[in-house]
Amino acid sequence: MNSPSTPESSKPSLETTPLEEKYGERRLDEKYGERRLDEKYGERRLDEKYGERHIAEGKLITFPNPRIGRRYTIAITLPEFTCKCPFSGYPDFATIAIHYIPDQKVVELKAIKLYINSYRDRYISHEESVNQILDDFVAACDPLEVTIKGDFLPRGNVHTIVEVSHQQR
């Protein structure tokens, strides 16, 4: 007797990635299911959730400034920033505040949220994370002015605030 067939769309993709071809492996993890090696994101679960895929992509998306020529400030607060300490591996938590004066482009809010969430599994220092956010933000929308502040929760009785700024030339 034949077993019921699974629709093709619900089956994991069996195509190989460049890393799988290079190292010739695909991993099976009892707890997390089948995993694959991925050039851009490292090892990934084949059954990852759609939110995990969106976070992993983590691109800043922009749209045209609806009021070019008018000088106004956009303030964005992202209270759920997380990364990992590159030395201990312990999690670091921060509120990221972005204040910018747009020029030609404005950053889409859902995209900035997903971009910020993409740091959650990265081993990166407080200083490097805030500077990298600034670099990516400027590359995406080239604002007239921007200040990004990372207010990290105390760890080991040390409270860190990192603030970086950029002005268009």
C-alpha positions as CSV (number, residue, x, y, z in Angstrom):
1,M,0.0,0.0,0.0
2,N,1.3,3.4,-0.9
3,S,1.8,6.0,1.8
4,P,0.2,9.4,1.3
5,S,2.5,11.7,-0.7
6,T,3.7,15.0,0.6
7,P,3.1,18.0,-1.7
8,E,6.3,19.1,-3.4
9,S,6.1,22.6,-2.0
10,S,6.3,21.4,1.6
11,K,9.4,19.3,1.1
12,P,12.8,20.8,2.0
13,S,14.9,21.8,-1.0
14,L,17.4,19.1,-1.9
15,E,19.6,21.4,-4.1
16,T,23.1,21.8,-2.7
17,T,24.7,25.0,-1.7
18,P,28.3,26.0,-2.6
19,L,29.4,25.1,0.9
20,E,27.8,21.7,0.8
21,E,29.5,21.1,-2.5
22,K,32.8,22.3,-1.1
23,Y,32.7,20.3,2.1
24,G,30.3,17.5,0.9
25,E,28.0,17.6,3.9
26,R,24.5,18.3,5.1
27,R,23.9,17.9,8.8
28,L,21.1,16.2,10.7
29,D,20.5,17.5,14.1
30,E,18.0,15.5,16.3
31,K,16.8,18.6,18.1
32,Y,16.6,21.1,15.3
33,G,16.1,19.0,12.2
34,E,18.0,18.9,9.0
35,R,20.5,21.7,8.6
36,R,22.4,22.9,5.6
37,L,25.6,24.9,5.1
38,D,25.0,28.3,3.5
39,E,27.7,30.6,2.1
40,K,26.1,33.8,3.4
41,Y,24.6,32.8,6.7
42,G,26.6,29.8,7.7
43,E,24.7,26.8,8.9
44,R,20.9,27.1,8.6
45,R,17.9,24.9,9.4
46,L,16.0,23.7,6.4
47,D,12.8,24.1,8.3
48,E,13.5,27.7,9.5
49,K,10.5,29.9,10.1
50,Y,9.6,32.8,7.7
51,G,10.6,35.4,10.4
52,E,14.0,33.8,10.7
53,R,14.5,34.0,6.9
54,H,13.5,37.7,6.9
55,I,15.8,38.5,9.8
56,A,18.7,36.6,8.1
57,E,18.3,38.7,5.0
58,G,18.4,41.8,7.1
59,K,18.5,44.4,4.3
60,L,17.7,48.1,4.8
61,I,15.0,49.1,2.3
62,T,14.3,52.7,1.4
63,F,11.7,54.7,-0.4
64,P,11.7,58.2,-1.8
65,N,11.5,61.0,0.7
66,P,7.9,62.4,0.4
67,R,9.1,65.9,1.4
68,I,12.4,66.5,-0.3
69,G,13.6,70.1,0.5
70,R,11.9,70.2,3.9
71,R,14.3,69.7,6.8
72,Y,12.7,67.4,9.3
73,T,14.0,64.8,11.8
74,I,12.9,61.2,12.0
75,A,13.5,59.5,15.3
76,I,13.4,55.7,15.6
77,T,13.9,53.7,18.8
78,L,14.6,50.0,18.7
79,P,14.5,48.7,22.3
80,E,15.2,45.0,21.5
81,F,18.7,45.0,20.1
82,T,20.7,41.9,20.9
83,C,24.2,40.7,20.0
84,K,26.8,38.4,21.5
85,C,30.0,39.5,23.2
86,P,32.9,38.4,20.9
87,F,35.0,37.5,24.0
88,S,32.6,35.7,26.3
89,G,29.7,34.8,24.1
90,Y,27.3,36.2,26.6
91,P,24.3,38.1,25.2
92,D,24.3,41.9,25.2
93,F,21.1,43.9,25.1
94,A,20.6,47.5,24.1
95,T,18.2,50.2,22.9
96,I,19.3,51.6,19.6
97,A,18.1,55.2,18.9
98,I,18.4,56.6,15.4
99,H,17.8,60.3,14.7
100,Y,18.2,61.4,11.1
101,I,17.4,64.2,8.7
102,P,16.6,62.5,5.4
103,D,17.7,63.7,2.0
104,Q,16.4,61.7,-1.0
105,K,15.5,58.5,0.8
106,V,13.7,57.4,3.9
107,V,14.3,54.0,5.6
108,E,11.3,51.6,5.8
109,L,10.5,50.8,9.4
110,K,9.9,47.1,9.2
111,A,13.2,46.7,7.3
112,I,15.2,48.5,10.0
113,K,13.5,46.3,12.6
114,L,14.5,43.1,10.8
115,Y,18.0,44.5,10.1
116,I,18.5,45.2,13.8
117,N,17.2,41.7,14.7
118,S,19.9,40.3,12.3
119,Y,22.5,41.1,15.0
120,R,21.1,38.7,17.5
121,D,23.4,35.8,16.8
122,R,26.5,37.9,15.8
123,Y,29.6,38.0,17.9
124,I,30.3,41.8,17.8
125,S,31.4,44.4,20.3
126,H,29.2,47.3,21.4
127,E,31.5,49.8,19.6
128,E,31.6,47.8,16.4
129,S,27.9,47.1,16.3
130,V,26.9,50.8,16.6
131,N,29.5,51.8,14.0
132,Q,28.4,49.1,11.6
133,I,24.8,50.2,11.9
134,L,25.8,53.7,11.1
135,D,27.8,52.6,8.0
136,D,25.0,50.5,6.7
137,F,22.4,53.2,7.4
138,V,24.4,55.8,5.5
139,A,25.0,53.4,2.6
140,A,21.3,52.7,2.4
141,C,19.8,56.2,2.5
142,D,22.6,58.8,2.6
143,P,20.9,61.2,5.1
144,L,21.8,64.8,5.5
145,E,22.6,64.0,9.2
146,V,22.3,61.0,11.4
147,T,23.2,60.1,15.0
148,I,22.9,56.5,16.2
149,K,23.1,55.8,19.9
150,G,23.5,52.3,21.5
151,D,22.5,52.3,25.1
152,F,23.6,48.8,26.4
153,L,22.2,47.3,29.6
154,P,24.8,47.0,32.3
155,R,26.8,43.8,32.5
156,G,29.4,43.2,35.2
157,N,28.4,46.6,36.7
158,V,29.5,48.4,33.6
159,H,27.0,50.5,31.6
160,T,28.1,51.4,28.0
161,I,26.7,54.0,25.7
162,V,28.1,54.3,22.2
163,E,27.1,57.3,20.0
164,V,28.2,57.9,16.5
165,S,27.2,60.6,14.0
166,H,27.5,61.4,10.3
167,Q,26.9,64.5,8.2
168,Q,26.5,64.6,4.5
169,R,29.3,66.6,2.7
